[in-house]
Amino acid sequence: MFVVTVLYPNESGSKFDHVYYAQKHIPLVRERWAPMGLKEVRVCAPSALRAAARRPIR
């Protein structure tokens, strides 16, 4: 199993758009990595971001 961690700066006034990330970046990850054996994608985020998401990422 491999784990990839992506971190973004937490600067004053910055916001992370969890929904955009889930809808745009995760499908790209699946598209590119599935041919290499990707089985599962999980996104972990602080509880405040998870609460802002409209639905879980599957």
C-alpha positions in Angstrom: 0.0 0.0 0.0 1.2 3.5 -0.8 -0.1 6.7 0.9 0.2 10.1 -0.8 -0.1 13.2 1.3 -0.9 16.5 -0.2 -0.5 19.6 2.0 -1.5 23.2 1.3 -0.3 26.2 3.2 -2.5 27.5 6.0 -2.0 31.2 5.7 -4.1 33.9 7.3 -7.1 34.6 5.2 -6.7 31.6 2.9 -9.5 29.1 2.3 -9.4 25.6 1.0 -12.3 24.6 -1.2 -12.9 21.0 -0.2 -15.8 20.5 -2.6 -13.8 21.8 -5.6 -10.9 19.6 -4.6 -13.2 16.5 -4.4 -15.0 17.3 -7.6 -12.0 18.3 -9.8 -8.8 16.7 -8.4 -10.0 13.3 -7.1 -11.5 12.3 -10.5 -8.2 13.3 -12.1 -6.2 11.1 -9.6 -8.5 8.2 -10.3 -8.2 8.6 -14.1 -4.4 8.8 -14.0 -3.7 6.2 -11.3 -6.4 3.5 -12.0 -4.3 2.0 -14.9 -1.5 1.6 -12.4 -3.6 -0.3 -9.9 -5.3 2.4 -7.8 -8.0 0.7 -5.7 -9.2 3.4 -3.4 -9.0 7.1 -2.7 -9.6 8.7 0.7 -9.5 12.4 1.5 -8.9 13.3 5.1 -9.5 16.9 6.2 -10.1 18.8 9.4 -13.6 18.3 10.7 -14.6 21.9 9.7 -13.9 21.1 6.0 -15.7 17.7 6.2 -18.8 19.4 7.6 -18.7 21.8 4.6 -18.7 19.0 2.1 -22.1 18.2 0.6 -21.4 14.5 0.3 -18.7 12.0 1.2 -16.1 11.1 -1.4 -16.5 7.5 -2.6 
